[in-house]
Amino acid sequence: MNPKVDFYFNKAKKWKEEFEKLRTICLDCGLTEELKWGCPCYTFEKKNIVLIHGFKEYCALLFFKGALLKDAKSILIQQTKNVQAARQIRYTNVREIVKLEPTLKTYIKEEIKVEKAGLKVPLKK
């Protein structure tokens, strides 16, 4: 665990339990914990895999190359029409995270495979 990320979680007023559960899932998948853009970011061999972030209405796990994932459960959300590569899964309580834990681990492992293969999301200009 990273002390900078500990600070982020300790100061969180909202989504604290949800953040901690997402953190555990990410670390269980063998990812390295960092603080990037003011948010907990989880990397594999220095490549960004997922990011945890909170908003007023929900907290989310963002997959940097989510557009390349199979999304068998149809749970990945494109934040806005302008977001090309990233996709997120939104939560409003820790029970939702617990219920999806096996799926989250599968998606994280798939994202790691995408990185290992060097795949890139084709970006529109």
N, CA, C and O atoms as CSV, one atom per row, in Angstrom:
chain,resi,resn,atom,element,x,y,z
A,1,MET,N,N,0.837,-1.185,0.000
A,1,MET,CA,C,0.000,0.000,0.000
A,1,MET,C,C,0.879,1.244,0.000
A,1,MET,O,O,1.979,1.251,0.551
A,2,ASN,N,N,0.375,2.273,-0.619
A,2,ASN,CA,C,1.115,3.517,-0.798
A,2,ASN,C,C,0.628,4.552,0.223
A,2,ASN,O,O,-0.573,4.814,0.294
A,3,PRO,N,N,1.545,5.157,1.027
A,3,PRO,CA,C,1.134,6.142,2.039
A,3,PRO,C,C,0.389,7.348,1.448
A,3,PRO,O,O,-0.499,7.903,2.095
A,4,LYS,N,N,0.745,7.750,0.230
A,4,LYS,CA,C,0.038,8.872,-0.405
A,4,LYS,C,C,-1.417,8.493,-0.674
A,4,LYS,O,O,-2.319,9.322,-0.548
A,5,VAL,N,N,-1.630,7.250,-1.041
A,5,VAL,CA,C,-2.989,6.779,-1.297
A,5,VAL,C,C,-3.722,6.575,0.032
A,5,VAL,O,O,-4.928,6.806,0.117
A,6,ASP,N,N,-2.995,6.142,1.070
A,6,ASP,CA,C,-3.599,6.049,2.408
A,6,ASP,C,C,-4.198,7.391,2.793
A,6,ASP,O,O,-5.320,7.456,3.294
A,7,PHE,N,N,-3.448,8.464,2.559
A,7,PHE,CA,C,-3.911,9.810,2.890
A,7,PHE,C,C,-5.206,10.126,2.141
A,7,PHE,O,O,-6.141,10.678,2.720
A,8,TYR,N,N,-5.259,9.776,0.860
A,8,TYR,CA,C,-6.459,10.016,0.049
A,8,TYR,C,C,-7.666,9.315,0.678
A,8,TYR,O,O,-8.724,9.921,0.846
A,9,PHE,N,N,-7.503,8.052,1.019
A,9,PHE,CA,C,-8.612,7.285,1.589
A,9,PHE,C,C,-8.981,7.775,2.989
A,9,PHE,O,O,-10.160,7.805,3.344
A,10,ASN,N,N,-7.983,8.158,3.783
A,10,ASN,CA,C,-8.252,8.623,5.145
A,10,ASN,C,C,-9.024,9.935,5.166
A,10,ASN,O,O,-9.827,10.165,6.070
A,11,LYS,N,N,-8.790,10.798,4.180
A,11,LYS,CA,C,-9.483,12.089,4.162
A,11,LYS,C,C,-10.853,12.012,3.481
A,11,LYS,O,O,-11.630,12.964,3.547
A,12,ALA,N,N,-11.147,10.909,2.841
A,12,ALA,CA,C,-12.433,10.759,2.143
A,12,ALA,C,C,-13.583,10.797,3.147
A,12,ALA,O,O,-13.582,10.078,4.146
A,13,LYS,N,N,-14.554,11.647,2.859
A,13,LYS,CA,C,-15.735,11.733,3.715
A,13,LYS,C,C,-16.862,10.872,3.150
A,13,LYS,O,O,-17.612,10.238,3.892
A,14,LYS,N,N,-16.964,10.863,1.842
A,14,LYS,CA,C,-18.002,10.090,1.174
A,14,LYS,C,C,-17.330,8.929,0.441
A,14,LYS,O,O,-16.193,9.061,-0.014
A,15,TRP,N,N,-18.002,7.828,0.326
A,15,TRP,CA,C,-17.555,6.644,-0.407
A,15,TRP,C,C,-16.382,5.927,0.261
A,15,TRP,O,O,-15.719,5.127,-0.399
A,16,LYS,N,N,-16.104,6.175,1.524
A,16,LYS,CA,C,-14.944,5.584,2.198
A,16,LYS,C,C,-14.960,4.048,2.130
A,16,LYS,O,O,-13.964,3.434,1.748
A,17,GLU,N,N,-16.068,3.446,2.494
A,17,GLU,CA,C,-16.170,1.981,2.489
A,17,GLU,C,C,-16.052,1.432,1.065
A,17,GLU,O,O,-15.414,0.404,0.838
A,18,GLU,N,N,-16.668,2.122,0.120
A,18,GLU,CA,C,-16.614,1.706,-1.285
A,18,GLU,C,C,-15.189,1.805,-1.822
A,18,GLU,O,O,-14.718,0.898,-2.509
A,19,PHE,N,N,-14.500,2.909,-1.507
A,19,PHE,CA,C,-13.107,3.081,-1.941
A,19,PHE,C,C,-12.229,1.959,-1.398
A,19,PHE,O,O,-11.418,1.390,-2.128
A,20,GLU,N,N,-12.393,1.643,-0.119
A,20,GLU,CA,C,-11.560,0.603,0.502
A,20,GLU,C,C,-11.791,-0.758,-0.152
A,20,GLU,O,O,-10.844,-1.518,-0.351
A,21,LYS,N,N,-13.031,-1.065,-0.483
A,21,LYS,CA,C,-13.329,-2.352,-1.133
A,21,LYS,C,C,-12.713,-2.396,-2.527
A,21,LYS,O,O,-12.114,-3.400,-2.912
A,22,LEU,N,N,-12.861,-1.306,-3.285
A,22,LEU,CA,C,-12.257,-1.252,-4.626
A,22,LEU,C,C,-10.739,-1.359,-4.535
A,22,LEU,O,O,-10.105,-2.017,-5.360
A,23,ARG,N,N,-10.162,-0.710,-3.530
A,23,ARG,CA,C,-8.710,-0.766,-3.323
A,23,ARG,C,C,-8.262,-2.209,-3.097
A,23,ARG,O,O,-7.294,-2.666,-3.705
A,24,THR,N,N,-8.961,-2.912,-2.232
A,24,THR,CA,C,-8.617,-4.307,-1.937
A,24,THR,C,C,-8.683,-5.167,-3.194
A,24,THR,O,O,-7.806,-5.997,-3.434
A,25,ILE,N,N,-9.721,-4.968,-3.989
A,25,ILE,CA,C,-9.874,-5.738,-5.232
A,25,ILE,C,C,-8.699,-5.470,-6.169
A,25,ILE,O,O,-8.130,-6.402,-6.736
A,26,CYS,N,N,-8.340,-4.212,-6.329
A,26,CYS,CA,C,-7.228,-3.852,-7.227
A,26,CYS,C,C,-5.912,-4.450,-6.748
A,26,CYS,O,O,-5.147,-4.995,-7.544
A,27,LEU,N,N,-5.649,-4.349,-5.451
A,27,LEU,CA,C,-4.405,-4.899,-4.909
A,27,LEU,C,C,-4.395,-6.422,-4.982
A,27,LEU,O,O,-3.341,-7.021,-5.198
A,28,ASP,N,N,-5.554,-7.056,-4.806
A,28,ASP,CA,C,-5.648,-8.518,-4.930
A,28,ASP,C,C,-5.294,-8.988,-6.342
A,28,ASP,O,O,-4.891,-10.135,-6.535
A,29,CYS,N,N,-5.445,-8.108,-7.318
A,29,CYS,CA,C,-5.126,-8.452,-8.714
A,29,CYS,C,C,-3.655,-8.208,-9.043
A,29,CYS,O,O,-3.242,-8.345,-10.194
A,30,GLY,N,N,-2.864,-7.847,-8.029
A,30,GLY,CA,C,-1.425,-7.679,-8.229
A,30,GLY,C,C,-1.020,-6.343,-8.825
A,30,GLY,O,O,0.089,-6.211,-9.344
A,31,LEU,N,N,-1.897,-5.351,-8.760
A,31,LEU,CA,C,-1.573,-4.040,-9.321
A,31,LEU,C,C,-0.772,-3.208,-8.327
A,31,LEU,O,O,-0.840,-3.428,-7.117
A,32,THR,N,N,-0.019,-2.258,-8.848
A,32,THR,CA,C,0.758,-1.331,-8.037
A,32,THR,C,C,-0.081,-0.085,-7.798
A,32,THR,O,O,-0.715,0.438,-8.715
A,33,GLU,N,N,-0.076,0.382,-6.563
A,33,GLU,CA,C,-0.909,1.517,-6.171
A,33,GLU,C,C,-0.113,2.819,-6.239
A,33,GLU,O,O,0.985,2.919,-5.690
A,34,GLU,N,N,-0.681,3.808,-6.917
A,34,GLU,CA,C,-0.056,5.125,-7.036
A,34,GLU,C,C,-1.125,6.196,-6.883
A,34,GLU,O,O,-2.320,5.903,-6.907
A,35,LEU,N,N,-0.688,7.435,-6.726
A,35,LEU,CA,C,-1.619,8.559,-6.713
A,35,LEU,C,C,-1.337,9.382,-7.961
A,35,LEU,O,O,-0.251,9.945,-8.106
A,36,LYS,N,N,-2.314,9.453,-8.866
A,36,LYS,CA,C,-2.174,10.217,-10.109
A,36,LYS,C,C,-3.425,11.063,-10.293
A,36,LYS,O,O,-4.536,10.608,-10.021
A,37,TRP,N,N,-3.245,12.264,-10.746
A,37,TRP,CA,C,-4.367,13.185,-10.962
A,37,TRP,C,C,-5.198,13.350,-9.694
A,37,TRP,O,O,-6.398,13.618,-9.758
A,38,GLY,N,N,-4.549,13.188,-8.543
A,38,GLY,CA,C,-5.235,13.331,-7.268
A,38,GLY,C,C,-6.128,12.157,-6.896
A,38,GLY,O,O,-6.918,12.260,-5.957
A,39,CYS,N,N,-6.017,11.037,-7.619
A,39,CYS,CA,C,-6.862,9.855,-7.373
A,39,CYS,C,C,-6.003,8.596,-7.277
A,39,CYS,O,O,-4.912,8.546,-7.846
A,40,PRO,N,N,-6.487,7.581,-6.560
A,40,PRO,CA,C,-5.778,6.304,-6.533
A,40,PRO,C,C,-5.792,5.668,-7.928
A,40,PRO,O,O,-6.846,5.458,-8.528
A,41,CYS,N,N,-4.602,5.373,-8.413
A,41,CYS,CA,C,-4.441,4.788,-9.743
A,41,CYS,C,C,-3.679,3.478,-9.565
A,41,CYS,O,O,-2.734,3.404,-8.779
A,42,TYR,N,N,-4.087,2.466,-10.285
A,42,TYR,CA,C,-3.483,1.142,-10.162
A,42,TYR,C,C,-2.848,0.766,-11.489
A,42,TYR,O,O,-3.485,0.809,-12.541
A,43,THR,N,N,-1.567,0.394,-11.411
A,43,THR,CA,C,-0.783,0.169,-12.618
A,43,THR,C,C,-0.233,-1.254,-12.660
A,43,THR,O,O,-0.146,-1.945,-11.646
A,44,PHE,N,N,0.133,-1.660,-13.869
A,44,PHE,CA,C,0.811,-2.927,-14.100
A,44,PHE,C,C,2.016,-2.604,-14.964
A,44,PHE,O,O,1.876,-2.123,-16.088
A,45,GLU,N,N,3.217,-2.876,-14.426
A,45,GLU,CA,C,4.463,-2.553,-15.134
A,45,GLU,C,C,4.441,-1.105,-15.637
A,45,GLU,O,O,4.768,-0.829,-16.791
A,46,LYS,N,N,4.051,-0.198,-14.751
A,46,LYS,CA,C,4.017,1.261,-14.982
A,46,LYS,C,C,2.961,1.713,-15.988
A,46,LYS,O,O,2.948,2.877,-16.389
A,47,LYS,N,N,2.085,0.813,-16.396
A,47,LYS,CA,C,0.992,1.159,-17.319
A,47,LYS,C,C,-0.299,1.305,-16.511
A,47,LYS,O,O,-0.618,0.452,-15.682
A,48,ASN,N,N,-1.034,2.383,-16.756
A,48,ASN,CA,C,-2.289,2.624,-16.046
A,48,ASN,C,C,-3.321,1.561,-16.414
A,48,ASN,O,O,-3.557,1.288,-17.591
A,49,ILE,N,N,-3.931,0.968,-15.393
A,49,ILE,CA,C,-4.965,-0.048,-15.602
A,49,ILE,C,C,-6.327,0.498,-15.160
A,49,ILE,O,O,-7.249,0.594,-15.969
A,50,VAL,N,N,-6.452,0.854,-13.884
A,50,VAL,CA,C,-7.717,1.390,-13.367
A,50,VAL,C,C,-7.466,2.557,-12.418
A,50,VAL,O,O,-6.375,2.723,-11.873
A,51,LEU,N,N,-8.507,3.351,-12.242
A,51,LEU,CA,C,-8.469,4.524,-11.370
A,51,LEU,C,C,-9.749,4.513,-10.538
A,51,LEU,O,O,-10.829,4.225,-11.053
A,52,ILE,N,N,-9.620,4.827,-9.259
A,52,ILE,CA,C,-10.792,4.945,-8.390
A,52,ILE,C,C,-11.099,6.427,-8.235
A,52,ILE,O,O,-10.212,7.219,-7.915
A,53,HIS,N,N,-12.338,6.798,-8.457
A,53,HIS,CA,C,-12.700,8.198,-8.223
A,53,HIS,C,C,-14.134,8.314,-7.726
A,53,HIS,O,O,-14.978,7.456,-7.987
A,54,GLY,N,N,-14.382,9.396,-7.005
A,54,GLY,CA,C,-15.697,9.615,-6.430
A,54,GLY,C,C,-16.326,10.892,-6.947
A,54,GLY,O,O,-15.646,11.885,-7.206
A,55,PHE,N,N,-17.618,10.843,-7.088
A,55,PHE,CA,C,-18.402,11.994,-7.519
A,55,PHE,C,C,-19.533,12.191,-6.514
A,55,PHE,O,O,-19.673,11.411,-5.572
A,56,LYS,N,N,-20.318,13.207,-6.711
A,56,LYS,CA,C,-21.417,13.495,-5.797
A,56,LYS,C,C,-22.422,12.341,-5.751
A,56,LYS,O,O,-22.841,11.914,-4.674
A,57,GLU,N,N,-22.799,11.847,-6.917
A,57,GLU,CA,C,-23.858,10.838,-7.013
A,57,GLU,C,C,-23.363,9.387,-6.993
A,57,GLU,O,O,-24.143,8.471,-6.732
A,58,TYR,N,N,-22.088,9.179,-7.263
A,58,TYR,CA,C,-21.569,7.810,-7.347
A,58,TYR,C,C,-20.051,7.802,-7.209
A,58,TYR,O,O,-19.398,8.837,-7.346
A,59,CYS,N,N,-19.501,6.625,-6.938
A,59,CYS,CA,C,-18.057,6.423,-7.054
A,59,CYS,C,C,-17.867,5.452,-8.215
A,59,CYS,O,O,-18.802,4.762,-8.621
A,60,ALA,N,N,-16.646,5.408,-8.744
A,60,ALA,CA,C,-16.449,4.609,-9.955
A,60,ALA,C,C,-15.062,3.992,-10.005
A,60,ALA,O,O,-14.108,4.485,-9.402
A,61,LEU,N,N,-14.987,2.899,-10.742
A,61,LEU,CA,C,-13.722,2.283,-11.111
A,61,LEU,C,C,-13.593,2.507,-12.609
A,61,LEU,O,O,-14.403,2.015,-13.394
A,62,LEU,N,N,-12.568,3.254,-12.998
A,62,LEU,CA,C,-12.371,3.607,-14.404
A,62,LEU,C,C,-11.303,2.707,-15.016
A,62,LEU,O,O,-10.204,2.577,-14.476
A,63,PHE,N,N,-11.626,2.098,-16.127
A,63,PHE,CA,C,-10.690,1.259,-16.883
A,63,PHE,C,C,-10.128,2.110,-18.015
A,63,PHE,O,O,-10.876,2.571,-18.877
A,64,PHE,N,N,-8.813,2.319,-18.016
A,64,PHE,CA,C,-8.201,3.228,-18.983
A,64,PHE,C,C,-8.434,2.810,-20.432
A,64,PHE,O,O,-8.625,3.663,-21.298
A,65,LYS,N,N,-8.419,1.511,-20.700
A,65,LYS,CA,C,-8.673,1.017,-22.058
A,65,LYS,C,C,-9.946,0.172,-22.079
A,65,LYS,O,O,-10.014,-0.860,-22.747
A,66,GLY,N,N,-10.935,0.625,-21.346
A,66,GLY,CA,C,-12.194,-0.098,-21.225
A,66,GLY,C,C,-12.895,-0.351,-22.543
A,66,GLY,O,O,-13.647,-1.317,-22.673
A,67,ALA,N,N,-12.655,0.510,-23.525
A,67,ALA,CA,C,-13.282,0.332,-24.843
A,67,ALA,C,C,-12.822,-0.964,-25.509
A,67,ALA,O,O,-13.491,-1.466,-26.412
A,68,LEU,N,N,-11.686,-1.508,-25.073
A,68,LEU,CA,C,-11.164,-2.744,-25.659
A,68,LEU,C,C,-11.608,-4.002,-24.904
A,68,LEU,O,O,-11.316,-5.117,-25.336
A,69,LEU,N,N,-12.302,-3.831,-23.795
A,69,LEU,CA,C,-12.743,-4.990,-23.014
A,69,LEU,C,C,-14.014,-5.591,-23.605
A,69,LEU,O,O,-14.802,-4.901,-24.251
A,70,LYS,N,N,-14.200,-6.886,-23.372
A,70,LYS,CA,C,-15.376,-7.586,-23.916
A,70,LYS,C,C,-16.673,-7.124,-23.258
A,70,LYS,O,O,-17.714,-7.094,-23.914
A,71,ASP,N,N,-16.632,-6.765,-21.985
A,71,ASP,CA,C,-17.793,-6.291,-21.221
A,71,ASP,C,C,-18.977,-7.253,-21.329
A,71,ASP,O,O,-20.077,-6.861,-21.718
A,72,ALA,N,N,-18.736,-8.508,-20.982
A,72,ALA,CA,C,-19.768,-9.549,-21.064
A,72,ALA,C,C,-21.003,-9.225,-20.225
A,72,ALA,O,O,-22.103,-9.672,-20.548
A,73,LYS,N,N,-20.833,-8.456,-19.160
A,73,LYS,CA,C,-21.958,-8.116,-18.273
A,73,LYS,C,C,-22.628,-6.789,-18.654
A,73,LYS,O,O,-23.602,-6.380,-18.023
A,74,SER,N,N,-22.106,-6.126,-19.680
A,74,SER,CA,C,-22.652,-4.828,-20.135
A,74,SER,C,C,-22.769,-3.818,-18.994
A,74,SER,O,O,-23.814,-3.200,-18.793
A,75,ILE,N,N,-21.670,-3.666,-18.253
A,75,ILE,CA,C,-21.679,-2.749,-17.109
A,75,ILE,C,C,-20.751,-1.553,-17.286
A,75,ILE,O,O,-20.758,-0.638,-16.462
A,76,LEU,N,N,-19.952,-1.549,-18.351
A,76,LEU,CA,C,-19.038,-0.430,-18.581
A,76,LEU,C,C,-19.789,0.748,-19.190
A,76,LEU,O,O,-20.610,0.586,-20.093
A,77,ILE,N,N,-19.488,1.931,-18.674
A,77,ILE,CA,C,-20.159,3.156,-19.113
A,77,ILE,C,C,-19.141,4.101,-19.734
A,77,ILE,O,O,-18.054,4.307,-19.193
A,78,GLN,N,N,-19.504,4.667,-20.868
A,78,GLN,CA,C,-18.708,5.720,-21.492
A,78,GLN,C,C,-19.170,7.027,-20.845
A,78,GLN,O,O,-20.334,7.404,-20.976
A,79,GLN,N,N,-18.255,7.725,-20.140
A,79,GLN,CA,C,-18.642,8.910,-19.374
A,79,GLN,C,C,-19.364,9.950,-20.223
A,79,GLN,O,O,-20.453,10.404,-19.874
A,80,THR,N,N,-18.751,10.318,-21.332
A,80,THR,CA,C,-19.364,11.265,-22.268
A,80,THR,C,C,-19.071,10.770,-23.674
A,80,THR,O,O,-18.232,9.889,-23.855
A,81,LYS,N,N,-19.739,11.315,-24.653
A,81,LYS,CA,C,-19.521,10.868,-26.036
A,81,LYS,C,C,-18.104,11.176,-26.521
A,81,LYS,O,O,-17.636,10.575,-27.488
A,82,ASN,N,N,-17.417,12.113,-25.851
A,82,ASN,CA,C,-16.060,12.482,-26.258
A,82,ASN,C,C,-14.980,11.571,-25.673
A,82,ASN,O,O,-13.840,11.591,-26.137
A,83,VAL,N,N,-15.323,10.783,-24.672
A,83,VAL,CA,C,-14.357,9.854,-24.077
A,83,VAL,C,C,-14.245,8.653,-25.006
A,83,VAL,O,O,-15.228,7.957,-25.260
A,84,GLN,N,N,-13.029,8.418,-25.513
A,84,GLN,CA,C,-12.862,7.362,-26.512
A,84,GLN,C,C,-12.363,6.040,-25.937
A,84,GLN,O,O,-12.858,4.981,-26.323
A,85,ALA,N,N,-11.405,6.079,-25.034
A,85,ALA,CA,C,-10.781,4.844,-24.565
A,85,ALA,C,C,-11.327,4.351,-23.226
A,85,ALA,O,O,-11.608,3.162,-23.072
A,86,ALA,N,N,-11.475,5.244,-22.273
A,86,ALA,CA,C,-11.831,4.857,-20.906
A,86,ALA,C,C,-13.306,4.487,-20.771
A,86,ALA,O,O,-14.171,4.998,-21.483
A,87,ARG,N,N,-13.557,3.581,-19.832
A,87,ARG,CA,C,-14.919,3.205,-19.468
A,87,ARG,C,C,-14.953,3.049,-17.950
A,87,ARG,O,O,-13.940,2.713,-17.337
A,88,GLN,N,N,-16.095,3.289,-17.354
A,88,GLN,CA,C,-16.184,3.184,-15.903
A,88,GLN,C,C,-17.367,2.319,-15.485
A,88,GLN,O,O,-18.334,2.135,-16.224
A,89,ILE,N,N,-17.247,1.800,-14.276
A,89,ILE,CA,C,-18.345,1.093,-13.627
A,89,ILE,C,C,-18.697,1.941,-12.413
A,89,ILE,O,O,-17.831,2.263,-11.601
A,90,ARG,N,N,-19.958,2.297,-12.293
A,90,ARG,CA,C,-20.410,3.193,-11.229
A,90,ARG,C,C,-21.081,2.412,-10.099
A,90,ARG,O,O,-21.729,1.387,-10.313
A,91,TYR,N,N,-20.896,2.943,-8.883
A,91,TYR,CA,C,-21.465,2.323,-7.686
A,91,TYR,C,C,-22.078,3.390,-6.790
A,91,TYR,O,O,-21.619,4.532,-6.752
A,92,THR,N,N,-23.121,2.997,-6.072
A,92,THR,CA,C,-23.707,3.897,-5.082
A,92,THR,C,C,-23.664,3.298,-3.677
A,92,THR,O,O,-24.044,3.954,-2.707
A,93,ASN,N,N,-23.197,2.046,-3.570
A,93,ASN,CA,C,-23.017,1.444,-2.243
A,93,ASN,C,C,-22.065,0.247,-2.343
A,93,ASN,O,O,-21.845,-0.303,-3.422
A,94,VAL,N,N,-21.518,-0.132,-1.211
A,94,VAL,CA,C,-20.508,-1.190,-1.181
A,94,VAL,C,C,-21.098,-2.551,-1.568
A,94,VAL,O,O,-20.378,-3.404,-2.087
A,95,ARG,N,N,-22.387,-2.765,-1.327
A,95,ARG,CA,C,-23.013,-4.051,-1.688
A,95,ARG,C,C,-22.917,-4.315,-3.189
A,95,ARG,O,O,-22.728,-5.455,-3.614
A,96,GLU,N,N,-23.048,-3.263,-3.980
A,96,GLU,CA,C,-22.925,-3.419,-5.439
A,96,GLU,C,C,-21.525,-3.891,-5.812
A,96,GLU,O,O,-21.359,-4.721,-6.706
A,97,ILE,N,N,-20.529,-3.360,-5.127
A,97,ILE,CA,C,-19.138,-3.734,-5.397
A,97,ILE,C,C,-18.901,-5.194,-5.006
A,97,ILE,O,O,-18.306,-5.957,-5.767
A,98,VAL,N,N,-19.366,-5.573,-3.825
A,98,VAL,CA,C,-19.201,-6.950,-3.346
A,98,VAL,C,C,-19.851,-7.926,-4.327
A,98,VAL,O,O,-19.274,-8.963,-4.651
A,99,LYS,N,N,-21.036,-7.593,-4.790
A,99,LYS,CA,C,-21.764,-8.454,-5.728
A,99,LYS,C,C,-20.990,-8.633,-7.042
A,99,LYS,O,O,-21.005,-9.709,-7.639
A,100,LEU,N,N,-20.320,-7.570,-7.478
A,100,LEU,CA,C,-19.600,-7.609,-8.759
A,100,LEU,C,C,-18.120,-7.980,-8.630
A,100,LEU,O,O,-17.402,-7.992,-9.630
A,101,GLU,N,N,-17.658,-8.281,-7.424
A,101,GLU,CA,C,-16.221,-8.518,-7.224
A,101,GLU,C,C,-15.617,-9.529,-8.203
A,101,GLU,O,O,-14.575,-9.230,-8.787
A,102,PRO,N,N,-16.210,-10.706,-8.414
A,102,PRO,CA,C,-15.605,-11.645,-9.377
A,102,PRO,C,C,-15.521,-11.049,-10.791
A,102,PRO,O,O,-14.534,-11.258,-11.497
A,103,THR,N,N,-16.542,-10.320,-11.191
A,103,THR,CA,C,-16.546,-9.683,-12.518
A,103,THR,C,C,-15.475,-8.606,-12.597
A,103,THR,O,O,-14.778,-8.495,-13.606
A,104,LEU,N,N,-15.338,-7.813,-11.540
A,104,LEU,CA,C,-14.313,-6.761,-11.529
A,104,LEU,C,C,-12.923,-7.363,-11.687
A,104,LEU,O,O,-12.103,-6.851,-12.448
A,105,LYS,N,N,-12.661,-8.437,-10.977
A,105,LYS,CA,C,-11.348,-9.086,-11.080
A,105,LYS,C,C,-11.122,-9.624,-12.492
A,105,LYS,O,O,-10.013,-9.544,-13.020
A,106,THR,N,N,-12.161,-10.165,-13.093
A,106,THR,CA,C,-12.056,-10.648,-14.476
A,106,THR,C,C,-11.749,-9.491,-15.422
A,106,THR,O,O,-10.885,-9.618,-16.290
A,107,TYR,N,N,-12.441,-8.372,-15.267
A,107,TYR,CA,C,-12.225,-7.207,-16.129
A,107,TYR,C,C,-10.816,-6.637,-15.933
A,107,TYR,O,O,-10.158,-6.256,-16.902
A,108,ILE,N,N,-10.356,-6.580,-14.681
A,108,ILE,CA,C,-9.004,-6.069,-14.414
A,108,ILE,C,C,-7.966,-6.979,-15.073
A,108,ILE,O,O,-7.021,-6.491,-15.692
A,109,LYS,N,N,-8.135,-8.282,-14.944
A,109,LYS,CA,C,-7.193,-9.228,-15.568
A,109,LYS,C,C,-7.217,-9.098,-17.086
A,109,LYS,O,O,-6.181,-9.219,-17.740
A,110,GLU,N,N,-8.400,-8.853,-17.645
A,110,GLU,CA,C,-8.497,-8.650,-19.093
A,110,GLU,C,C,-7.777,-7.363,-19.507
A,110,GLU,O,O,-7.104,-7.330,-20.538
A,111,GLU,N,N,-7.918,-6.317,-18.711
A,111,GLU,CA,C,-7.233,-5.047,-19.005
A,111,GLU,C,C,-5.713,-5.235,-18.945
A,111,GLU,O,O,-4.985,-4.646,-19.744
A,112,ILE,N,N,-5.235,-6.045,-18.009
A,112,ILE,CA,C,-3.799,-6.345,-17.934
A,112,ILE,C,C,-3.350,-7.054,-19.212
A,112,ILE,O,O,-2.288,-6.742,-19.751
A,113,LYS,N,N,-4.146,-7.998,-19.699
A,113,LYS,CA,C,-3.814,-8.702,-20.954
A,113,LYS,C,C,-3.772,-7.728,-22.131
A,113,LYS,O,O,-2.909,-7.839,-23.002
A,114,VAL,N,N,-4.694,-6.786,-22.154
A,114,VAL,CA,C,-4.714,-5.754,-23.204
A,114,VAL,C,C,-3.396,-4.977,-23.173
A,114,VAL,O,O,-2.801,-4.718,-24.219
A,115,GLU,N,N,-2.943,-4.608,-21.977
A,115,GLU,CA,C,-1.677,-3.871,-21.836
A,115,GLU,C,C,-0.493,-4.729,-22.259
A,115,GLU,O,O,0.384,-4.264,-22.987
A,116,LYS,N,N,-0.462,-5.976,-21.809
A,116,LYS,CA,C,0.644,-6.876,-22.170
A,116,LYS,C,C,0.738,-7.048,-23.680
A,116,LYS,O,O,1.833,-7.151,-24.232
A,117,ALA,N,N,-0.414,-7.080,-24.346
A,117,ALA,CA,C,-0.450,-7.254,-25.802
A,117,ALA,C,C,-0.127,-5.957,-26.544
A,117,ALA,O,O,0.041,-5.959,-27.764
A,118,GLY,N,N,-0.041,-4.855,-25.806
A,118,GLY,CA,C,0.273,-3.570,-26.442
A,118,GLY,C,C,-0.862,-3.007,-27.283
A,118,GLY,O,O,-0.628,-2.190,-28.174
A,119,LEU,N,N,-2.087,-3.436,-27.008
A,119,LEU,CA,C,-3.229,-2.957,-27.795
A,119,LEU,C,C,-3.518,-1.488,-27.510
A,119,LEU,O,O,-3.327,-1.008,-26.393
A,120,LYS,N,N,-3.974,-0.795,-28.523
A,120,LYS,CA,C,-4.307,0.628,-28.397
A,120,LYS,C,C,-5.720,0.852,-28.904
A,120,LYS,O,O,-6.173,0.189,-29.837
A,121,VAL,N,N,-6.407,1.791,-28.281
A,121,VAL,CA,C,-7.745,2.170,-28.737
A,121,VAL,C,C,-7.574,3.093,-29.935
A,121,VAL,O,O,-6.890,4.111,-29.832
A,122,PRO,N,N,-8.186,2.756,-31.076
A,122,PRO,CA,C,-8.093,3.664,-32.227
A,122,PRO,C,C,-8.867,4.950,-31.913
A,122,PRO,O,O,-10.077,4.914,-31.685
A,123,LEU,N,N,-8.166,6.075,-31.905
A,123,LEU,CA,C,-8.786,7.350,-31.548
A,123,LEU,C,C,-9.285,8.086,-32.780
A,123,LEU,O,O,-8.619,8.124,-33.815
A,124,LYS,N,N,-10.465,8.666,-32.648
A,124,LYS,CA,C,-11.024,9.478,-33.730
A,124,LYS,C,C,-10.438,10.874,-33.625
A,124,LYS,O,O,-10.160,11.362,-32.530
A,125,LYS,N,N,-10.256,11.505,-34.761
A,125,LYS,CA,C,-9.678,12.854,-34.741
A,125,LYS,C,C,-10.746,13.902,-34.739
A,125,LYS,O,O,-10.440,15.095,-34.723
